[in-house]
């Protein structure tokens, strides 16, 4: 038996590395097991988020948007640009450099907080033991008082379009196209599909998005989803709903995709590249021994209670591998809560106030319940909407698309949800999330002094509009 720890974390993604750092900060002897390797074959921390997910995709989204602005939008500001070109290899190099800095930063934080890195594949054994297998096949068994499982998730594959990492790729492969595909197919109009489709569309790809569901962004607020669909169509994304992919045939450097349209007719499209992004599934392959005592639910997620405790004593699980939305910030917060629980503290996580964001342009963000959810639950409510077209700051930035929508209880005025499509939506929604965390009313937000001119004034105005008190738009209801 080798070294014993207070806490061993398996996985160093947003849930795992944050849990490890927090546990170490609280005086617990902590180790983190990770098997991820970078392009050079060196072990790196950060999981999917830092290596092939949140961070690299946002780098490409920002680069592609700047290219789009320089090519198409600068003239309105009086800036003349001629022969604007995109150097794709340089764009990818910048993306890789950002990833390298951030993953290296996690390793530096581990060193600063005295977290022991153990490189290899971790498997939970019975009695709170972890077996780690290194690259050479050597196994070492470690023991801990508490173990945190944070193995994350992987892309879902579908039989009609098997990924070959050349012509048909998953979300990881879509970050590495060496040149802009002339025609690009995307299976799945969810967060990942829309973000990656937007990147390559801005750079010149003719993008077709095939979505099996009848509704666009079905879990989002309908008013926001409708505005988003209209916006993406205007941007050139060809989003086709009710289209079920039934097959694909790779021929040299192209792929012919067969799908059934909304009327049940068979259709075909030929693409230079095809991205499959129909969702993600929890990653538990090789993670648990048969006698580990950790139960999985019917969907393959590790079963946990409200405090992220598994069915095995002393074993916890966080992030994408457990129930709830697959979001990096949800995983990170769970990691903190679990570490503090292990240390004897009693924090709780508010799952009702977790923001969700799509980093297209305009950004789309939400927190809390949608209008459809509130209505279905039979609660009386009021809605306030403020368009960015009426925002002076948005006008100055030539970025006036979208709106802020706030939903509040009709009797208590307590904020139930906020939904935003527009500039800086990801940052603006966080203001409402903080207000909701403290149980604020729409009136509380409306009475708060916001800087002028700012995009955040749209949040204040939407809150005022809930009760018919908006200043900079006509109110739908009579002012009291």
SELO-950738 format. One line per 4 residues: number of its first residue (from 1); their letters; for each residue x, y negated, z of C-alpha. Coordinates in Angstrom, 3 decimals, always signed. Layout:
<nodes>
NUM	A	X/Y/Z; ...;
</nodes>
This chain:
<nodes>
1	XXXX	+0.000/+0.000/+0.000; +1.378/-3.412/-0.947; +0.732/-6.869/+0.461; -2.544/-7.633/+2.234;
5	XXXX	-4.460/-10.890/+1.773; -7.356/-12.690/+3.391; -8.898/-13.293/-0.042; -8.296/-11.782/-3.458;
9	XXXX	-10.010/-13.377/-6.461; -10.336/-11.423/-9.710; -10.437/-13.917/-12.579; -9.028/-17.440/-12.790;
13	XXXX	-11.733/-19.198/-14.779; -13.646/-22.200/-13.380; -15.240/-20.054/-10.670; -12.167/-18.030/-9.796;
17	XXXX	-9.395/-20.605/-9.710; -11.531/-23.104/-7.785; -12.469/-20.417/-5.255; -8.814/-19.459/-4.842;
21	XXXX	-7.651/-23.029/-4.341; -10.409/-23.854/-1.862; -9.796/-20.661/+0.112; -6.095/-21.476/+0.326;
25	XXXX	-6.870/-25.046/+1.405; -8.874/-23.584/+4.289; -5.869/-21.652/+5.529; -6.686/-18.262/+4.017;
29	XXXX	-3.893/-16.190/+2.488; -5.121/-15.997/-1.100; -4.208/-14.225/-4.328; -5.743/-14.519/-7.791;
33	XXXX	-5.620/-11.727/-10.375; -5.627/-12.694/-14.054; -4.957/-10.807/-17.292; -5.424/-13.619/-19.849;
37	XXXX	-2.456/-14.318/-22.121; -1.812/-17.246/-24.435; -0.611/-17.079/-28.033; +2.967/-16.667/-26.826;
41	XXXX	+2.037/-13.657/-24.711; +2.449/-15.487/-21.415; -0.088/-15.122/-18.630; -2.270/-18.191/-18.207;
45	XXXX	-5.064/-19.239/-15.876; -8.287/-21.038/-16.728; -10.384/-18.257/-18.243; -12.692/-18.821/-21.197;
49	XXXX	-13.432/-22.436/-20.270; -9.901/-23.782/-20.494; -8.526/-21.402/-23.120; -11.247/-20.823/-25.735;
53	XXXX	-14.406/-22.495/-24.445; -15.336/-25.822/-22.905; -12.017/-27.619/-23.292; -10.829/-26.687/-26.806;
57	XXXX	-14.322/-27.083/-28.255; -14.614/-30.586/-26.794; -11.208/-31.468/-28.205; -12.420/-30.508/-31.686;
61	XXXX	-15.742/-32.277/-31.154; -13.957/-35.513/-30.252; -11.463/-35.276/-33.108; -14.147/-34.506/-35.683;
65	XXXX	-16.379/-37.334/-34.420; -13.549/-39.856/-34.676; -12.933/-38.699/-38.232; -16.640/-39.103/-39.032;
69	XXXX	-16.695/-42.609/-37.563; -13.573/-43.688/-39.414; -14.923/-42.328/-42.689; -18.545/-43.428/-42.451;
73	XXXX	-19.221/-45.868/-39.609; -16.342/-48.304/-39.205; -17.476/-50.599/-42.002; -20.376/-51.918/-39.912;
77	XXXX	-17.791/-53.259/-37.461; -15.920/-55.006/-40.270; -13.175/-52.395/-40.298; -12.196/-51.220/-43.761;
81	XXXX	-10.828/-47.697/-44.076; -9.697/-46.119/-47.310; -8.667/-42.555/-48.102; -9.395/-41.238/-44.625;
85	XXXX	-8.129/-37.661/-44.379; -8.290/-34.969/-41.742; -5.136/-32.974/-41.029; -6.744/-29.785/-39.697;
89	XXXX	-3.495/-28.130/-38.506; -2.626/-31.279/-36.548; -6.125/-31.368/-35.053; -5.693/-27.756/-33.927;
93	XXXX	-2.237/-28.539/-32.581; -3.685/-31.325/-30.443; -6.368/-28.947/-29.172; -3.750/-26.345/-28.238;
97	XXXX	-1.626/-28.962/-26.481; -4.570/-30.016/-24.308; -5.237/-26.378/-23.413; -1.580/-25.846/-22.542;
101	XXXX	-1.495/-28.874/-20.252; -4.661/-27.897/-18.397; -3.843/-24.209/-17.972; -0.388/-25.207/-16.805;
105	XXXX	-2.045/-27.616/-14.425; -3.979/-24.772/-12.783; -0.742/-22.852/-12.281; +0.756/-25.953/-10.699;
109	XXXX	-2.235/-26.260/-8.371; -1.825/-22.612/-7.372; +1.789/-23.294/-6.453; +0.911/-26.468/-4.546;
113	XXXX	-1.793/-24.669/-2.558; +0.255/-21.474/-2.043; -2.078/-19.237/-4.055; -0.301/-16.050/-5.168;
117	XXXX	-0.757/-15.237/-8.861; -0.956/-11.546/-9.715; -0.815/-10.815/-13.436; -2.698/-7.833/-14.811;
121	XXXX	-6.154/-6.267/-15.013; -7.935/-6.095/-11.678; -10.339/-3.346/-10.637; -12.329/-3.317/-7.414;
125	XXXX	-11.975/-0.076/-5.475; -13.843/+1.079/-2.391; -13.081/-0.423/+1.020; -12.084/-3.859/-0.283;
129	XXXX	-9.071/-2.732/-2.270; -8.037/-4.069/-5.681; -6.037/-2.074/-8.197; -4.009/-4.185/-10.630;
133	XXXX	-2.615/-2.699/-13.838; +0.171/-4.689/-15.510; +1.173/-4.765/-19.179; +3.382/-1.727/-18.816;
137	XXXX	+0.623/+0.350/-17.254; +2.026/+0.199/-13.755; -0.651/+0.036/-11.056; -0.427/-1.650/-7.674;
141	XXXX	-3.138/-1.597/-5.019; -3.806/-4.657/-2.872; -6.136/-5.083/+0.082; -8.080/-8.073/+1.375;
145	XXXX	-10.657/-8.979/+3.989; -12.753/-10.583/+1.257; -12.802/-10.161/-2.515; -14.353/-12.579/-5.016;
149	XXXX	-15.307/-11.256/-8.451; -15.113/-13.984/-11.099; -14.562/-12.051/-14.325; -16.715/-14.347/-16.470;
153	XXXX	-18.441/-13.508/-19.740; -17.737/-12.622/-23.363; -19.597/-13.324/-26.640; -22.500/-11.053/-27.566;
157	XXXX	-21.947/-9.085/-30.762; -24.776/-8.068/-33.075; -24.738/-5.024/-35.413; -25.929/-6.927/-38.528;
161	XXXX	-22.858/-9.170/-38.422; -19.841/-7.365/-36.893; -16.993/-9.733/-36.061; -13.799/-9.049/-38.027;
165	XXXX	-11.979/-12.205/-36.820; -11.320/-13.169/-40.422; -14.485/-13.982/-42.328; -16.964/-13.249/-39.532;
169	XXXX	-15.849/-14.762/-36.235; -17.181/-15.419/-32.764; -16.908/-18.725/-30.893; -13.194/-18.137/-30.261;
173	XXXX	-12.391/-17.633/-33.924; -14.384/-20.741/-34.855; -11.810/-22.826/-32.965; -9.004/-21.646/-35.248;
177	XXXX	-10.107/-22.172/-38.859; -6.896/-23.297/-40.642; -8.929/-25.250/-43.167; -12.472/-26.537/-43.505;
181	XXXX	-14.821/-23.843/-44.893; -16.765/-25.096/-47.898; -19.895/-23.211/-46.802; -20.277/-22.218/-43.174;
185	XXXX	-22.965/-19.999/-41.689; -23.822/-20.075/-37.997; -25.993/-17.431/-36.342; -27.625/-18.998/-33.310;
189	XXXX	-28.869/-22.554/-32.755; -27.943/-22.691/-29.084; -25.373/-24.881/-27.372; -22.333/-23.158/-28.901;
193	XXXX	-23.801/-22.901/-32.393; -24.788/-26.556/-32.522; -21.456/-27.753/-31.148; -19.292/-25.668/-33.478;
197	XXXX	-21.593/-26.308/-36.409; -21.294/-30.039/-35.750; -17.484/-29.906/-35.691; -17.114/-28.360/-39.121;
201	XXXX	-20.060/-30.227/-40.623; -18.403/-33.549/-39.783; -15.229/-32.340/-41.468; -17.073/-31.488/-44.690;
205	XXXX	-18.587/-28.012/-44.363; -22.030/-27.317/-45.766; -23.498/-25.781/-42.593; -26.528/-23.499/-42.368;
209	XXXX	-27.688/-22.459/-38.888; -29.888/-19.366/-38.676; -31.972/-19.106/-35.495; -34.228/-16.132/-34.724;
213	XXXX	-36.483/-18.046/-32.313; -39.489/-20.025/-33.510; -38.717/-23.064/-31.338; -35.660/-25.288/-31.517;
217	XXXX	-33.808/-25.540/-28.169; -36.640/-23.595/-26.598; -35.585/-24.018/-22.954; -35.141/-27.770/-23.220;
221	XXXX	-37.737/-30.501/-22.799; -39.843/-30.474/-25.969; -39.700/-34.211/-26.572; -35.908/-34.169/-26.380;
225	XXXX	-35.662/-31.022/-28.523; -37.835/-32.602/-31.213; -35.645/-35.710/-31.281; -32.514/-33.538/-31.446;
229	XXXX	-33.832/-31.479/-34.342; -34.622/-34.629/-36.288; -31.176/-36.033/-35.562; -29.275/-32.910/-36.610;
233	XXXX	-31.240/-32.717/-39.847; -30.285/-36.314/-40.583; -26.641/-35.410/-39.918; -26.793/-32.626/-42.492;
237	XXXX	-27.124/-29.519/-40.344; -29.505/-27.128/-42.096; -31.185/-25.466/-39.101; -33.558/-22.671/-40.123;
241	XXXX	-35.845/-21.325/-37.410; -37.578/-17.929/-37.276; -34.781/-16.402/-39.327; -33.627/-12.953/-38.210;
245	XXXX	-30.292/-11.780/-39.633; -30.548/-8.185/-40.853; -27.191/-7.589/-42.491; -23.903/-8.960/-43.791;
249	XXXX	-21.493/-7.872/-46.513; -17.926/-9.176/-46.593; -16.560/-9.458/-50.139; -12.955/-10.610/-50.300;
253	XXXX	-13.005/-14.035/-48.642; -16.774/-14.496/-48.501; -19.699/-12.988/-46.655; -23.207/-12.426/-47.975;
257	XXXX	-25.728/-12.711/-45.170; -29.169/-11.150/-45.463; -31.952/-12.435/-43.256; -35.714/-12.355/-42.910;
261	XXXX	-37.334/-15.796/-43.018; -40.360/-17.045/-41.076; -42.709/-15.622/-43.695; -41.139/-12.169/-43.560;
265	XXXX	-39.374/-12.556/-46.902; -35.825/-11.289/-47.380; -33.303/-14.031/-48.160; -29.578/-14.148/-48.813;
269	XXXX	-26.885/-16.793/-48.374; -23.191/-16.649/-49.215; -20.685/-18.289/-46.872; -16.927/-18.729/-46.745;
273	XXXX	-17.045/-18.176/-43.006; -19.720/-16.988/-40.573; -19.829/-17.788/-36.855; -21.777/-15.433/-34.592;
277	XXXX	-22.845/-17.229/-31.424; -26.038/-15.631/-30.153; -25.154/-15.809/-26.482; -22.766/-14.380/-23.926;
281	XXXX	-22.893/-11.380/-21.602; -21.275/-10.724/-18.214; -17.828/-9.151/-18.467; -17.576/-6.153/-16.153;
285	XXXX	-15.691/-3.619/-18.286; -13.068/-1.927/-16.091; -13.903/-4.226/-13.192; -15.576/-1.773/-10.824;
289	XXXX	-14.697/+1.736/-9.736; -17.604/+4.155/-9.354; -17.356/+4.017/-5.566; -16.867/+0.251/-5.303;
293	XXXX	-20.400/-0.160/-3.966; -21.253/-3.137/-6.172; -24.606/-2.929/-7.931; -25.463/-4.323/-11.355;
297	XXXX	-28.928/-5.524/-12.309; -30.895/-4.391/-15.353; -29.138/-6.953/-17.579; -25.622/-5.984/-16.531;
301	XXXX	-25.028/-8.881/-14.146; -23.499/-8.229/-10.742; -26.317/-8.355/-8.216; -25.847/-11.048/-5.550;
305	XXXX	-28.061/-12.775/-3.001; -28.519/-16.538/-2.686; -25.067/-16.821/-1.077; -23.298/-14.866/-3.858;
309	XXXX	-22.789/-11.796/-1.638; -22.814/-8.474/-3.515; -24.155/-5.162/-2.244; -20.658/-4.253/-0.973;
313	XXXX	-19.596/-5.763/+2.387; -16.905/-8.400/+2.023; -17.299/-8.569/-1.760; -18.632/-11.721/-3.410;
317	XXXX	-19.245/-12.672/-7.047; -19.538/-16.036/-8.804; -19.959/-17.618/-12.224; -21.054/-16.059/-15.501;
321	XXXX	-20.940/-12.541/-14.080; -23.922/-13.287/-11.783; -27.476/-14.605/-12.270; -28.164/-18.170/-13.315;
325	XXXX	-26.975/-20.405/-16.141; -23.583/-19.672/-17.662; -22.046/-23.051/-16.919; -18.500/-23.811/-15.789;
329	XXXX	-19.624/-26.328/-13.177; -22.116/-23.863/-11.716; -19.298/-21.317/-11.414; -16.957/-23.831/-9.796;
333	XXXX	-19.500/-24.886/-7.197; -20.256/-21.264/-6.369; -16.532/-20.690/-5.954; -16.286/-23.521/-3.425;
337	XXXX	-19.370/-22.352/-1.516; -18.089/-18.771/-1.271; -14.604/-19.824/-0.150; -16.090/-22.037/+2.552;
341	XXXX	-18.478/-19.284/+3.644; -15.560/-16.882/+3.995; -13.774/-19.497/+6.122; -16.754/-19.670/+8.498;
345	XXXX	-18.464/-22.772/+7.174; -22.109/-22.764/+6.096; -22.501/-24.714/+2.843; -25.480/-24.175/+0.556;
349	XXXX	-25.740/-24.702/-3.194; -28.708/-26.470/-4.718; -29.518/-24.467/-7.846; -32.372/-26.852/-8.684;
353	XXXX	-29.949/-29.666/-9.500; -27.485/-28.235/-12.010; -26.934/-30.436/-15.083; -26.851/-28.875/-18.548;
357	XXXX	-25.153/-30.527/-21.529; -24.781/-30.063/-25.278; -21.746/-32.042/-26.468; -22.948/-32.857/-29.952;
361	XXXX	-23.377/-36.465/-31.016; -25.607/-37.719/-29.677; -25.039/-35.729/-26.506; -27.998/-33.918/-24.966;
365	XXXX	-28.218/-33.508/-21.195; -30.774/-32.453/-18.623; -31.190/-31.827/-14.928; -34.189/-30.471/-13.049;
369	XXXX	-37.467/-29.395/-14.601; -38.843/-30.168/-18.038; -42.230/-31.795/-18.548; -43.564/-28.453/-19.796;
373	XXXX	-42.427/-26.681/-16.619; -43.952/-29.288/-14.329; -47.221/-29.206/-16.251; -47.344/-25.397/-16.160;
377	XXXX	-46.876/-25.451/-12.395; -49.876/-27.747/-12.034; -48.097/-30.615/-10.307; -49.279/-34.183/-10.934;
381	XXXX	-46.520/-36.184/-12.571; -45.592/-39.403/-14.314; -43.092/-39.863/-17.113; -40.869/-42.807/-17.936;
385	XXXX	-39.035/-43.063/-21.263; -36.562/-45.698/-22.386; -35.053/-45.644/-25.908; -31.415/-46.541/-26.493;
389	XXXX	-32.666/-48.645/-29.402; -33.650/-51.196/-26.717; -30.238/-51.076/-24.986; -27.974/-54.035/-25.626;
393	XXXX	-24.870/-51.982/-24.872; -25.942/-49.242/-27.273; -26.583/-51.832/-29.976; -23.124/-53.322/-29.453;
397	XXXX	-21.629/-49.867/-29.884; -23.796/-49.080/-32.940; -25.045/-45.976/-31.111; -28.764/-46.451/-30.555;
401	XXXX	-30.197/-42.997/-31.202; -32.114/-41.140/-28.517; -33.711/-41.879/-25.154; -33.713/-41.364/-21.408;
405	XXXX	-36.712/-39.519/-19.988; -37.416/-39.254/-16.262; -40.194/-37.160/-14.705; -41.429/-37.892/-11.176;
409	XXXX	-44.160/-36.522/-8.931; -47.273/-38.656/-9.319; -47.971/-38.778/-5.576; -44.538/-38.814/-3.911;
413	XXXX	-42.639/-40.400/-6.830; -39.815/-37.959/-6.148; -37.717/-37.324/-9.266; -38.356/-33.852/-10.673;
417	XXXX	-36.182/-33.966/-13.774; -34.291/-36.087/-16.262; -33.648/-35.415/-19.930; -31.395/-37.512/-22.122;
421	XXXX	-30.364/-37.521/-25.749; -28.030/-40.329/-26.675; -24.603/-41.861/-26.096; -22.809/-40.632/-22.949;
425	XXXX	-25.797/-38.493/-21.963; -23.492/-36.089/-20.104; -22.327/-38.858/-17.779; -25.667/-40.621/-17.461;
429	XXXX	-27.561/-37.512/-16.384; -25.180/-37.123/-13.468; -26.519/-40.368/-11.989; -29.977/-38.808/-11.823;
433	XXXX	-28.529/-35.541/-10.493; -27.031/-37.432/-7.544; -30.343/-39.183/-6.948; -32.181/-35.844/-7.018;
437	XXXX	-29.681/-34.285/-4.616; -30.635/-36.949/-2.086; -34.367/-36.619/-2.774; -34.674/-40.035/-4.402;
441	XXXX	-37.827/-41.418/-5.937; -38.064/-43.064/-9.330; -38.588/-46.323/-7.443; -35.260/-45.794/-5.608;
445	XXXX	-33.420/-45.603/-8.924; -35.377/-48.564/-10.295; -34.483/-50.699/-7.262; -30.764/-49.962/-7.620;
449	XXXX	-28.654/-52.693/-9.225; -26.981/-51.457/-12.422; -24.157/-53.277/-14.172; -24.974/-55.220/-17.326;
453	XXXX	-24.521/-54.525/-20.135; -24.160/-50.773/-19.654; -25.676/-47.639/-21.121; -26.688/-46.663/-17.599;
457	XXXX	-29.265/-49.444/-17.572; -31.338/-47.082/-19.719; -31.573/-44.785/-16.683; -32.835/-47.644/-14.522;
461	XXXX	-35.378/-48.703/-17.138; -36.665/-45.142/-17.583; -37.086/-44.908/-13.812; -38.982/-48.211/-13.793;
465	XXXX	-41.123/-46.993/-16.695; -42.290/-44.017/-14.603; -44.546/-46.404/-12.687; -45.157/-48.877/-15.487;
469	XXXX	-42.575/-51.421/-14.317; -40.039/-51.353/-17.160; -38.738/-54.798/-18.094; -37.160/-54.320/-21.504;
473	XXXX	-39.885/-52.272/-23.230; -43.647/-52.447/-23.250; -45.115/-50.236/-20.524; -47.570/-47.479/-21.342;
477	XXXX	-49.452/-47.854/-18.085; -50.790/-50.835/-16.201; -48.341/-52.433/-13.788; -49.265/-52.441/-10.132;
</nodes>
